[in-house]
């Protein structure tokens, strides 16, 4: 008898007593959702298409897992609240706790970031390490079960279609003990299956409207390789980030320390300017960035892996919050609702905030018994609104971008954010305000408060200065015994 059948046998005849929730997707968002659901339901079943690897390994269902991932300070706070000890476990496994100001060296459009302590920490890691660490904390929970190797084929519902009553699941491969579709009953179904979620089609099959979708694609692509850092390298950073410069310098790159004393190096290009995945092309792309520091560093380092490419980077928003009705017992969160361009590093942190909202809704709805799906989706929509405007606004700076519209409001936002970024190299206070928004500690409206607004207006009213064609690069990088400080010409 399969694990799933045993579960159904154990609960048969006691459906009225046992309250079950189902989470679709066993990734980071799904595991966070399962943890808050376990405070209110007798059983939480996580349906995962993959078979979960026993250790810290990549899995097929997360094709972007080999690339750079960020958990901003606000996201780290949520994870630590849900799973106390995850932060300590990550550090014990070799992750790095970095301050966004003192440990990062960032080349913005108008110069390097100031070196000041911001108190905005983030932990560096590989995605498989974070997943495995959270899973290790979740699995011992007596109310949580994983069903692996199954995918959801649709939703089951009441005869009058007013409420979802569970999910229809099938094994991904034959010969795994089950061959036919089964129904797993549930009082609440949470979709956290990612940007390719078929939930809109599931809703249509029940007679509900699918949410409208918006997509903005600047055609980013990136490539990643892991390196062993050189034994002796003079540097004043733990993370080095060389940004691109819209609309004419489409290339960027980052070196991030990860567990095992290694570097994770990602190169990115926009408007189809994809970084190559061969050795020579990868290095030549790094050499073409707006500063030589990254190339100088990795040209001395030892490659430990092949180069992996990734190009599924559009911003996609499903507007569940604008629907007129939803069935009881079904909600969606994370990338199933809004999948951002991964280069902005917002996804996991924003999903954490959505899970916090789910926890609040469960507390105020008698443990989910009276949960209003539309009210929840509207709350998620509010959380998504500002990050969506900022990220798609940045992608709309590139002429080749498809989707979205450059309205007067977008143009004003472009102008204002450009003024803020222009101030960063000379103003630690503006740098802090900007990064507080990135870390989701404060909302974007904080950038319009007096401490930033007055500086922006003062700068805007000053005589116009042309953007520099060259930027001094104060970071000193040793090549052998010779150190050099360089000036680089930005590509137009």
TORFIZA-91160 format. One record per residue (C-alpha): residue in one letter; residue number from 1; x, y, z; chain. Coordinates in Angstrom, 2 decimals. Layout:
<a, NUM, <X, Y, Z>, A>
...
% end
This chain:
<x, 1, <0.00, 0.00, 0.00>, A>
<x, 2, <1.39, 3.44, -0.91>, A>
<x, 3, <2.15, 6.19, 1.60>, A>
<x, 4, <-0.78, 8.13, 0.17>, A>
<x, 5, <-3.20, 5.24, 0.56>, A>
<x, 6, <-2.03, 4.63, 4.11>, A>
<x, 7, <-2.73, 8.25, 4.88>, A>
<x, 8, <-6.25, 7.98, 3.47>, A>
<x, 9, <-6.92, 4.74, 5.34>, A>
<x, 10, <-5.79, 6.32, 8.61>, A>
<x, 11, <-8.22, 9.21, 8.22>, A>
<x, 12, <-11.16, 7.39, 6.61>, A>
<x, 13, <-14.26, 7.63, 8.70>, A>
<x, 14, <-12.94, 10.58, 10.69>, A>
<x, 15, <-13.04, 13.32, 8.07>, A>
<x, 16, <-15.26, 15.49, 10.24>, A>
<x, 17, <-12.78, 15.36, 13.11>, A>
<x, 18, <-9.59, 15.78, 11.10>, A>
<x, 19, <-8.88, 19.10, 9.42>, A>
<x, 20, <-6.40, 18.86, 6.57>, A>
<x, 21, <-4.65, 21.48, 4.48>, A>
<x, 22, <-2.74, 20.77, 1.28>, A>
<x, 23, <0.21, 22.78, -0.02>, A>
<x, 24, <1.08, 22.40, -3.70>, A>
<x, 25, <4.85, 22.69, -4.06>, A>
<x, 26, <7.58, 21.74, -1.59>, A>
<x, 27, <9.94, 24.61, -2.27>, A>
<x, 28, <10.83, 27.35, 0.18>, A>
<x, 29, <7.48, 29.13, -0.10>, A>
<x, 30, <5.57, 25.87, 0.23>, A>
<x, 31, <7.51, 24.88, 3.33>, A>
<x, 32, <6.93, 28.26, 4.97>, A>
<x, 33, <3.22, 27.99, 4.20>, A>
<x, 34, <3.11, 24.45, 5.61>, A>
<x, 35, <4.64, 25.67, 8.85>, A>
<x, 36, <1.99, 28.33, 9.49>, A>
<x, 37, <-0.83, 25.98, 8.44>, A>
<x, 38, <0.39, 23.42, 10.97>, A>
<x, 39, <-0.57, 25.82, 13.76>, A>
<x, 40, <-4.24, 25.53, 12.77>, A>
<x, 41, <-4.83, 22.21, 10.99>, A>
<x, 42, <-4.56, 18.63, 12.21>, A>
<x, 43, <-2.59, 17.62, 9.14>, A>
<x, 44, <-0.71, 19.49, 6.43>, A>
<x, 45, <0.22, 17.56, 3.29>, A>
<x, 46, <2.84, 18.98, 0.95>, A>
<x, 47, <2.55, 17.67, -2.62>, A>
<x, 48, <5.93, 17.80, -4.39>, A>
<x, 49, <6.59, 16.74, -7.98>, A>
<x, 50, <10.22, 15.87, -7.30>, A>
<x, 51, <11.61, 13.17, -5.10>, A>
<x, 52, <13.35, 15.11, -2.35>, A>
<x, 53, <17.12, 14.51, -2.34>, A>
<x, 54, <18.52, 13.20, 0.95>, A>
<x, 55, <21.19, 15.88, 1.25>, A>
<x, 56, <22.17, 19.27, -0.11>, A>
<x, 57, <21.51, 18.67, -3.79>, A>
<x, 58, <19.86, 20.38, -6.73>, A>
<x, 59, <16.54, 18.92, -7.87>, A>
<x, 60, <14.96, 18.99, -11.33>, A>
<x, 61, <11.92, 21.05, -10.31>, A>
<x, 62, <14.05, 24.09, -9.49>, A>
<x, 63, <15.99, 24.85, -12.70>, A>
<x, 64, <17.17, 28.17, -11.32>, A>
<x, 65, <18.60, 26.60, -8.14>, A>
<x, 66, <22.22, 26.65, -9.38>, A>
<x, 67, <22.18, 30.41, -9.67>, A>
<x, 68, <22.43, 33.27, -7.20>, A>
<x, 69, <19.76, 33.57, -4.50>, A>
<x, 70, <19.21, 36.36, -2.00>, A>
<x, 71, <17.25, 36.28, 1.23>, A>
<x, 72, <17.05, 39.93, 2.23>, A>
<x, 73, <16.99, 40.95, 5.88>, A>
<x, 74, <13.19, 41.00, 6.07>, A>
<x, 75, <13.00, 37.56, 4.51>, A>
<x, 76, <15.65, 36.23, 6.87>, A>
<x, 77, <13.62, 37.54, 9.80>, A>
<x, 78, <10.53, 35.67, 8.58>, A>
<x, 79, <12.39, 32.40, 8.05>, A>
<x, 80, <14.03, 32.61, 11.47>, A>
<x, 81, <10.68, 33.31, 13.12>, A>
<x, 82, <9.10, 30.29, 11.45>, A>
<x, 83, <12.10, 28.02, 11.87>, A>
<x, 84, <14.23, 29.15, 14.82>, A>
<x, 85, <17.81, 28.06, 14.36>, A>
<x, 86, <17.95, 28.14, 10.55>, A>
<x, 87, <20.25, 31.16, 10.61>, A>
<x, 88, <22.69, 29.46, 13.00>, A>
<x, 89, <22.57, 26.25, 10.95>, A>
<x, 90, <23.34, 28.10, 7.72>, A>
<x, 91, <26.33, 29.81, 9.32>, A>
<x, 92, <27.53, 26.52, 10.80>, A>
<x, 93, <27.36, 25.02, 7.29>, A>
<x, 94, <29.69, 27.71, 5.96>, A>
<x, 95, <27.33, 30.48, 4.89>, A>
<x, 96, <28.40, 34.09, 5.37>, A>
<x, 97, <26.59, 36.81, 7.31>, A>
<x, 98, <27.29, 40.05, 5.44>, A>
<x, 99, <26.45, 43.69, 6.00>, A>
<x, 100, <25.10, 45.35, 2.88>, A>
<x, 101, <27.35, 48.36, 3.44>, A>
<x, 102, <30.72, 47.21, 4.77>, A>
<x, 103, <30.94, 43.81, 3.06>, A>
<x, 104, <29.53, 44.74, -0.35>, A>
<x, 105, <31.30, 46.65, -3.09>, A>
<x, 106, <28.68, 47.85, -5.58>, A>
<x, 107, <29.31, 49.84, -8.75>, A>
<x, 108, <26.14, 51.81, -9.50>, A>
<x, 109, <25.56, 53.94, -12.59>, A>
<x, 110, <27.33, 56.94, -11.10>, A>
<x, 111, <29.99, 55.45, -8.87>, A>
<x, 112, <30.80, 53.00, -6.10>, A>
<x, 113, <28.65, 52.50, -3.01>, A>
<x, 114, <29.93, 54.12, 0.20>, A>
<x, 115, <31.62, 51.83, 2.74>, A>
<x, 116, <29.45, 52.30, 5.82>, A>
<x, 117, <27.81, 49.85, 8.19>, A>
<x, 118, <24.11, 49.74, 7.39>, A>
<x, 119, <22.90, 47.10, 9.85>, A>
<x, 120, <21.20, 45.33, 6.93>, A>
<x, 121, <22.48, 41.79, 7.04>, A>
<x, 122, <21.92, 38.99, 4.62>, A>
<x, 123, <23.21, 35.43, 4.58>, A>
<x, 124, <24.85, 33.99, 1.49>, A>
<x, 125, <24.19, 30.39, 0.51>, A>
<x, 126, <23.35, 28.12, -2.36>, A>
<x, 127, <19.65, 27.46, -2.92>, A>
<x, 128, <20.00, 23.70, -2.16>, A>
<x, 129, <21.59, 24.47, 1.22>, A>
<x, 130, <18.77, 26.83, 2.21>, A>
<x, 131, <16.10, 24.35, 1.08>, A>
<x, 132, <17.73, 21.42, 2.85>, A>
<x, 133, <18.17, 23.44, 6.07>, A>
<x, 134, <14.53, 24.60, 6.16>, A>
<x, 135, <13.32, 21.10, 5.29>, A>
<x, 136, <15.34, 19.62, 8.14>, A>
<x, 137, <13.52, 21.95, 10.53>, A>
<x, 138, <10.08, 21.25, 9.03>, A>
<x, 139, <10.09, 17.48, 8.59>, A>
<x, 140, <10.05, 16.59, 12.31>, A>
<x, 141, <6.81, 18.52, 12.77>, A>
<x, 142, <4.19, 15.91, 13.70>, A>
<x, 143, <1.45, 17.51, 11.61>, A>
<x, 144, <3.40, 17.86, 8.33>, A>
<x, 145, <3.72, 15.14, 5.68>, A>
<x, 146, <5.40, 15.21, 2.27>, A>
<x, 147, <3.98, 13.28, -0.68>, A>
<x, 148, <6.82, 13.11, -3.21>, A>
<x, 149, <6.77, 12.23, -6.89>, A>
<x, 150, <3.15, 13.32, -7.40>, A>
<x, 151, <1.71, 16.28, -9.26>, A>
<x, 152, <-1.65, 17.96, -9.00>, A>
<x, 153, <-3.96, 17.37, -11.97>, A>
<x, 154, <-6.75, 19.62, -10.74>, A>
<x, 155, <-8.99, 20.64, -7.89>, A>
<x, 156, <-11.93, 18.70, -6.46>, A>
<x, 157, <-14.96, 20.65, -5.35>, A>
<x, 158, <-18.44, 20.51, -3.92>, A>
<x, 159, <-21.25, 19.64, -6.30>, A>
<x, 160, <-22.32, 23.29, -6.44>, A>
<x, 161, <-18.67, 24.36, -7.17>, A>
<x, 162, <-18.75, 26.85, -4.32>, A>
<x, 163, <-15.77, 25.40, -2.48>, A>
<x, 164, <-12.62, 23.43, -3.19>, A>
<x, 165, <-12.57, 20.17, -1.24>, A>
<x, 166, <-9.13, 18.86, -2.17>, A>
<x, 167, <-6.80, 18.07, -5.04>, A>
<x, 168, <-6.64, 15.41, -7.73>, A>
<x, 169, <-3.13, 13.97, -7.87>, A>
<x, 170, <-1.30, 11.58, -10.18>, A>
<x, 171, <2.19, 10.03, -9.99>, A>
<x, 172, <4.70, 11.69, -12.26>, A>
<x, 173, <5.99, 8.29, -13.41>, A>
<x, 174, <4.29, 4.94, -13.76>, A>
<x, 175, <5.50, 2.03, -11.72>, A>
<x, 176, <5.67, 3.97, -8.46>, A>
<x, 177, <2.88, 2.07, -6.75>, A>
<x, 178, <0.04, 4.17, -8.13>, A>
<x, 179, <-1.18, 4.48, -11.69>, A>
<x, 180, <-4.52, 6.24, -11.48>, A>
<x, 181, <-5.71, 9.64, -10.38>, A>
<x, 182, <-6.52, 9.94, -6.68>, A>
<x, 183, <-8.34, 12.57, -4.66>, A>
<x, 184, <-6.76, 13.96, -1.54>, A>
<x, 185, <-9.41, 15.68, 0.55>, A>
<x, 186, <-8.57, 19.03, 2.15>, A>
<x, 187, <-10.32, 21.95, 3.79>, A>
<x, 188, <-7.79, 24.43, 2.40>, A>
<x, 189, <-5.51, 24.20, -0.64>, A>
<x, 190, <-2.56, 26.59, -0.95>, A>
<x, 191, <-0.92, 26.87, -4.37>, A>
<x, 192, <2.81, 27.52, -4.08>, A>
<x, 193, <3.86, 25.65, -7.20>, A>
<x, 194, <5.65, 28.51, -8.94>, A>
<x, 195, <5.49, 30.60, -12.09>, A>
<x, 196, <4.24, 27.72, -14.26>, A>
<x, 197, <1.29, 26.92, -11.98>, A>
<x, 198, <-1.76, 25.68, -13.91>, A>
<x, 199, <-4.13, 27.02, -11.23>, A>
<x, 200, <-5.87, 29.44, -13.66>, A>
<x, 201, <-6.91, 26.45, -15.79>, A>
<x, 202, <-8.04, 24.56, -12.68>, A>
<x, 203, <-10.30, 27.47, -11.73>, A>
<x, 204, <-11.73, 27.68, -15.25>, A>
<x, 205, <-12.59, 23.99, -15.13>, A>
<x, 206, <-14.73, 24.76, -12.06>, A>
<x, 207, <-16.55, 27.58, -13.81>, A>
<x, 208, <-14.51, 30.48, -12.40>, A>
<x, 209, <-12.70, 33.14, -14.37>, A>
<x, 210, <-8.94, 32.85, -14.70>, A>
<x, 211, <-7.00, 35.84, -13.38>, A>
<x, 212, <-5.75, 38.36, -15.90>, A>
<x, 213, <-2.00, 38.17, -16.46>, A>
<x, 214, <0.59, 40.87, -17.01>, A>
<x, 215, <4.09, 40.14, -18.25>, A>
<x, 216, <7.11, 42.41, -18.68>, A>
<x, 217, <10.19, 40.91, -20.27>, A>
<x, 218, <13.47, 42.73, -20.83>, A>
<x, 219, <15.07, 39.48, -22.07>, A>
<x, 220, <17.59, 39.05, -19.33>, A>
<x, 221, <19.79, 36.00, -19.22>, A>
<x, 222, <22.55, 34.95, -16.92>, A>
<x, 223, <25.24, 32.35, -16.48>, A>
<x, 224, <26.76, 31.03, -13.28>, A>
<x, 225, <29.90, 29.20, -12.27>, A>
<x, 226, <31.38, 28.24, -8.91>, A>
<x, 227, <35.05, 28.99, -8.26>, A>
<x, 228, <37.71, 28.29, -5.69>, A>
<x, 229, <39.00, 31.78, -4.75>, A>
<x, 230, <42.71, 32.43, -5.25>, A>
<x, 231, <44.78, 31.84, -2.12>, A>
<x, 232, <46.20, 35.35, -2.10>, A>
<x, 233, <44.08, 38.19, -3.43>, A>
<x, 234, <43.97, 41.74, -2.13>, A>
<x, 235, <40.35, 42.84, -1.93>, A>
<x, 236, <38.21, 44.99, 0.32>, A>
<x, 237, <34.92, 43.18, -0.29>, A>
<x, 238, <33.12, 39.95, 0.45>, A>
<x, 239, <30.58, 40.48, -2.35>, A>
<x, 240, <31.43, 42.38, -5.52>, A>
<x, 241, <28.58, 43.63, -7.71>, A>
<x, 242, <29.15, 45.48, -10.98>, A>
<x, 243, <25.82, 46.83, -12.20>, A>
<x, 244, <24.74, 47.51, -15.76>, A>
<x, 245, <23.82, 50.98, -16.96>, A>
<x, 246, <20.59, 51.44, -18.91>, A>
<x, 247, <20.00, 51.96, -21.71>, A>
<x, 248, <23.42, 51.33, -23.29>, A>
<x, 249, <25.52, 49.10, -20.99>, A>
<x, 250, <23.52, 45.88, -20.71>, A>
<x, 251, <26.00, 43.77, -18.75>, A>
<x, 252, <26.43, 43.07, -15.05>, A>
<x, 253, <28.17, 40.57, -12.80>, A>
<x, 254, <28.51, 39.50, -9.18>, A>
<x, 255, <30.86, 37.46, -6.99>, A>
<x, 256, <29.18, 36.06, -3.90>, A>
<x, 257, <30.87, 33.95, -1.20>, A>
<x, 258, <29.05, 30.69, -0.47>, A>
<x, 259, <29.51, 27.68, 1.77>, A>
<x, 260, <32.64, 25.63, 1.35>, A>
<x, 261, <34.85, 28.71, 1.05>, A>
<x, 262, <33.81, 29.09, -2.59>, A>
<x, 263, <32.67, 31.89, -4.86>, A>
<x, 264, <29.42, 31.81, -6.83>, A>
<x, 265, <29.91, 34.01, -9.89>, A>
<x, 266, <26.97, 35.12, -12.02>, A>
<x, 267, <27.15, 37.22, -15.18>, A>
<x, 268, <24.00, 38.78, -16.59>, A>
<x, 269, <22.97, 40.54, -19.76>, A>
<x, 270, <19.75, 42.21, -20.89>, A>
<x, 271, <18.07, 42.68, -24.29>, A>
<x, 272, <19.19, 39.23, -25.50>, A>
<x, 273, <22.82, 40.01, -24.63>, A>
<x, 274, <23.19, 36.64, -22.94>, A>
<x, 275, <26.49, 35.65, -21.30>, A>
<x, 276, <28.12, 32.64, -22.97>, A>
<x, 277, <28.47, 29.29, -21.25>, A>
<x, 278, <31.90, 28.38, -22.65>, A>
<x, 279, <35.09, 29.18, -20.76>, A>
<x, 280, <36.51, 31.79, -23.12>, A>
<x, 281, <33.19, 33.50, -23.75>, A>
<x, 282, <32.40, 33.67, -20.03>, A>
<x, 283, <35.72, 35.35, -19.26>, A>
<x, 284, <35.45, 37.74, -22.20>, A>
<x, 285, <31.97, 38.75, -21.02>, A>
<x, 286, <33.37, 39.41, -17.53>, A>
<x, 287, <36.16, 41.50, -19.06>, A>
<x, 288, <33.56, 43.70, -20.79>, A>
<x, 289, <31.84, 44.86, -17.57>, A>
<x, 290, <31.95, 48.48, -16.43>, A>
<x, 291, <34.86, 47.78, -14.09>, A>
<x, 292, <37.73, 45.26, -14.32>, A>
<x, 293, <37.55, 44.09, -10.71>, A>
<x, 294, <35.35, 41.05, -11.28>, A>
<x, 295, <37.34, 39.84, -14.27>, A>
<x, 296, <40.63, 40.33, -12.44>, A>
<x, 297, <39.34, 38.28, -9.51>, A>
<x, 298, <37.95, 35.29, -11.39>, A>
<x, 299, <40.84, 35.15, -13.86>, A>
<x, 300, <43.00, 34.19, -10.87>, A>
<x, 301, <40.43, 31.74, -9.44>, A>
<x, 302, <40.00, 28.03, -10.13>, A>
<x, 303, <36.74, 26.94, -11.79>, A>
<x, 304, <35.05, 24.14, -9.84>, A>
<x, 305, <32.00, 23.54, -12.03>, A>
<x, 306, <30.73, 23.88, -15.54>, A>
<x, 307, <28.89, 27.09, -16.52>, A>
<x, 308, <25.09, 27.01, -16.28>, A>
<x, 309, <22.85, 29.38, -18.23>, A>
<x, 310, <19.31, 30.58, -17.44>, A>
<x, 311, <16.93, 32.76, -19.47>, A>
<x, 312, <13.44, 32.45, -17.97>, A>
<x, 313, <13.48, 35.92, -16.44>, A>
<x, 314, <10.27, 37.73, -17.33>, A>
<x, 315, <8.17, 39.41, -14.66>, A>
<x, 316, <4.74, 37.74, -14.56>, A>
<x, 317, <1.76, 38.84, -12.47>, A>
<x, 318, <-1.51, 36.94, -12.09>, A>
<x, 319, <-4.11, 39.32, -10.75>, A>
<x, 320, <-6.12, 37.09, -8.45>, A>
<x, 321, <-6.95, 40.17, -6.40>, A>
<x, 322, <-9.05, 41.59, -9.26>, A>
<x, 323, <-11.33, 38.57, -9.60>, A>
<x, 324, <-14.95, 38.99, -8.57>, A>
<x, 325, <-15.13, 35.59, -6.91>, A>
<x, 326, <-13.05, 32.59, -5.89>, A>
<x, 327, <-14.11, 29.23, -4.45>, A>
<x, 328, <-13.78, 28.77, -0.72>, A>
<x, 329, <-10.80, 26.72, 0.30>, A>
<x, 330, <-8.27, 27.85, -2.32>, A>
<x, 331, <-5.55, 30.51, -2.20>, A>
<x, 332, <-2.31, 31.17, -4.10>, A>
<x, 333, <0.93, 32.83, -3.10>, A>
<x, 334, <4.57, 33.27, -4.09>, A>
<x, 335, <5.58, 32.85, -7.74>, A>
<x, 336, <2.16, 31.32, -8.46>, A>
<x, 337, <0.85, 34.89, -8.11>, A>
<x, 338, <3.83, 37.07, -8.98>, A>
<x, 339, <7.11, 35.82, -10.40>, A>
<x, 340, <9.77, 38.51, -10.60>, A>
<x, 341, <12.80, 38.76, -12.80>, A>
<x, 342, <15.20, 36.73, -10.61>, A>
<x, 343, <18.01, 39.26, -11.03>, A>
<x, 344, <16.28, 41.52, -8.51>, A>
<x, 345, <16.46, 38.92, -5.73>, A>
<x, 346, <12.99, 39.71, -4.31>, A>
<x, 347, <11.08, 36.45, -4.69>, A>
<x, 348, <11.86, 34.57, -1.49>, A>
<x, 349, <11.58, 37.62, 0.76>, A>
<x, 350, <8.24, 38.72, -0.72>, A>
<x, 351, <6.91, 35.17, -0.43>, A>
<x, 352, <7.85, 35.27, 3.25>, A>
<x, 353, <5.73, 38.40, 3.70>, A>
<x, 354, <2.81, 36.69, 1.94>, A>
<x, 355, <3.15, 33.72, 4.28>, A>
<x, 356, <3.03, 36.14, 7.21>, A>
<x, 357, <-0.23, 37.47, 5.77>, A>
<x, 358, <-1.54, 33.90, 5.48>, A>
<x, 359, <-0.72, 33.36, 9.15>, A>
<x, 360, <-2.61, 36.55, 10.08>, A>
<x, 361, <-5.63, 35.50, 8.02>, A>
<x, 362, <-5.66, 32.07, 9.65>, A>
<x, 363, <-5.60, 33.63, 13.12>, A>
<x, 364, <-8.51, 35.94, 12.32>, A>
<x, 365, <-10.66, 33.34, 10.54>, A>
<x, 366, <-11.01, 30.69, 13.23>, A>
<x, 367, <-8.01, 28.75, 12.00>, A>
<x, 368, <-9.06, 29.12, 8.37>, A>
<x, 369, <-12.67, 27.99, 8.81>, A>
<x, 370, <-14.01, 31.35, 7.67>, A>
<x, 371, <-11.05, 32.43, 5.57>, A>
<x, 372, <-12.10, 34.68, 2.67>, A>
<x, 373, <-9.92, 33.74, -0.36>, A>
<x, 374, <-10.54, 37.06, -2.13>, A>
<x, 375, <-9.60, 39.06, 0.96>, A>
<x, 376, <-6.35, 37.11, 1.18>, A>
<x, 377, <-5.56, 37.62, -2.51>, A>
<x, 378, <-6.25, 41.34, -2.19>, A>
<x, 379, <-3.79, 41.49, 0.71>, A>
<x, 380, <-1.21, 39.65, -1.41>, A>
<x, 381, <-1.93, 42.08, -4.24>, A>
<x, 382, <-1.10, 45.01, -1.95>, A>
<x, 383, <2.20, 43.40, -0.95>, A>
<x, 384, <3.09, 42.85, -4.59>, A>
<x, 385, <2.12, 46.28, -5.95>, A>
<x, 386, <5.21, 48.30, -5.03>, A>
<x, 387, <7.85, 45.65, -5.85>, A>
<x, 388, <6.11, 45.02, -9.17>, A>
<x, 389, <6.17, 48.72, -10.04>, A>
<x, 390, <9.84, 49.07, -9.13>, A>
<x, 391, <11.13, 45.95, -10.89>, A>
<x, 392, <9.08, 46.30, -14.06>, A>
<x, 393, <9.90, 50.00, -14.05>, A>
<x, 394, <13.60, 49.17, -14.10>, A>
<x, 395, <13.12, 46.62, -16.89>, A>
<x, 396, <11.17, 49.22, -18.90>, A>
<x, 397, <14.33, 51.34, -19.10>, A>
<x, 398, <15.57, 48.94, -21.78>, A>
<x, 399, <14.31, 49.66, -25.33>, A>
<x, 400, <13.77, 45.99, -26.24>, A>
<x, 401, <11.44, 45.29, -23.30>, A>
<x, 402, <8.10, 43.73, -24.19>, A>
<x, 403, <4.98, 44.25, -22.09>, A>
<x, 404, <4.18, 47.07, -19.74>, A>
<x, 405, <3.71, 50.68, -20.69>, A>
<x, 406, <5.95, 53.69, -20.21>, A>
<x, 407, <3.39, 56.08, -18.78>, A>
<x, 408, <3.99, 59.53, -17.34>, A>
<x, 409, <4.05, 57.91, -13.89>, A>
<x, 410, <6.74, 55.44, -15.00>, A>
<x, 411, <8.80, 58.26, -16.49>, A>
<x, 412, <8.58, 60.19, -13.22>, A>
<x, 413, <9.60, 57.09, -11.28>, A>
<x, 414, <12.55, 56.57, -13.63>, A>
<x, 415, <13.66, 60.16, -13.12>, A>
<x, 416, <13.33, 60.03, -9.34>, A>
<x, 417, <15.07, 56.66, -8.88>, A>
<x, 418, <17.84, 57.84, -11.18>, A>
<x, 419, <18.33, 60.88, -8.95>, A>
<x, 420, <18.46, 58.62, -5.88>, A>
<x, 421, <21.05, 56.34, -7.47>, A>
<x, 422, <23.06, 59.41, -8.53>, A>
<x, 423, <23.21, 60.42, -4.85>, A>
<x, 424, <24.30, 57.02, -3.50>, A>
<x, 425, <28.09, 57.31, -4.00>, A>
<x, 426, <28.20, 60.58, -2.04>, A>
<x, 427, <25.47, 60.03, 0.54>, A>
<x, 428, <25.57, 57.12, 3.03>, A>
<x, 429, <22.13, 58.22, 4.26>, A>
<x, 430, <20.57, 57.90, 0.82>, A>
<x, 431, <22.36, 54.58, 0.35>, A>
<x, 432, <20.80, 53.33, 3.61>, A>
<x, 433, <17.32, 54.51, 2.58>, A>
<x, 434, <17.66, 52.81, -0.81>, A>
<x, 435, <18.80, 49.53, 0.70>, A>
<x, 436, <16.07, 49.57, 3.37>, A>
<x, 437, <13.61, 49.40, 0.48>, A>
<x, 438, <15.58, 46.61, -1.21>, A>
<x, 439, <15.54, 44.61, 2.02>, A>
<x, 440, <11.79, 45.28, 2.41>, A>
<x, 441, <12.35, 46.81, 5.83>, A>
<x, 442, <10.57, 49.92, 4.55>, A>
<x, 443, <8.26, 50.57, 1.64>, A>
<x, 444, <9.23, 52.58, -1.48>, A>
<x, 445, <7.35, 55.59, -0.08>, A>
<x, 446, <10.25, 56.06, 2.36>, A>
<x, 447, <12.36, 57.26, -0.57>, A>
<x, 448, <10.03, 60.26, -0.86>, A>
<x, 449, <10.40, 61.35, 2.77>, A>
<x, 450, <12.34, 64.51, 3.63>, A>
<x, 451, <15.74, 62.90, 4.30>, A>
<x, 452, <15.88, 61.76, 0.66>, A>
<x, 453, <13.45, 64.13, -1.06>, A>
<x, 454, <15.35, 67.29, -0.06>, A>
<x, 455, <18.59, 65.88, -1.40>, A>
<x, 456, <16.95, 64.86, -4.66>, A>
<x, 457, <15.41, 68.30, -5.17>, A>
<x, 458, <18.67, 70.05, -4.31>, A>
<x, 459, <20.51, 67.91, -6.82>, A>
<x, 460, <17.83, 68.36, -9.49>, A>
<x, 461, <17.91, 72.15, -9.13>, A>
<x, 462, <21.69, 72.30, -9.34>, A>
<x, 463, <23.33, 72.95, -12.74>, A>
<x, 464, <23.11, 69.81, -14.86>, A>
<x, 465, <26.21, 67.65, -15.10>, A>
<x, 466, <26.80, 65.13, -17.82>, A>
<x, 467, <27.01, 61.53, -16.69>, A>
<x, 468, <30.67, 60.51, -16.50>, A>
<x, 469, <32.04, 58.47, -19.37>, A>
<x, 470, <34.64, 56.98, -17.02>, A>
<x, 471, <34.42, 55.99, -13.40>, A>
<x, 472, <37.36, 55.70, -11.02>, A>
<x, 473, <37.67, 52.21, -9.62>, A>
<x, 474, <39.24, 52.56, -6.17>, A>
<x, 475, <39.23, 48.83, -5.43>, A>
<x, 476, <42.80, 47.56, -5.70>, A>
<x, 477, <43.25, 44.07, -7.09>, A>
<x, 478, <46.55, 42.22, -7.00>, A>
<x, 479, <47.66, 40.26, -10.02>, A>
<x, 480, <50.70, 38.37, -8.80>, A>
<x, 481, <52.79, 40.88, -6.87>, A>
<x, 482, <51.60, 43.94, -8.78>, A>
<x, 483, <48.65, 46.02, -7.59>, A>
<x, 484, <46.86, 48.45, -9.83>, A>
<x, 485, <44.03, 50.94, -9.58>, A>
<x, 486, <42.26, 51.57, -12.85>, A>
<x, 487, <39.83, 53.84, -14.59>, A>
<x, 488, <37.33, 52.16, -16.86>, A>
<x, 489, <35.33, 53.46, -19.81>, A>
<x, 490, <31.66, 52.59, -19.68>, A>
<x, 491, <30.25, 50.99, -22.83>, A>
<x, 492, <27.78, 53.04, -24.81>, A>
% end
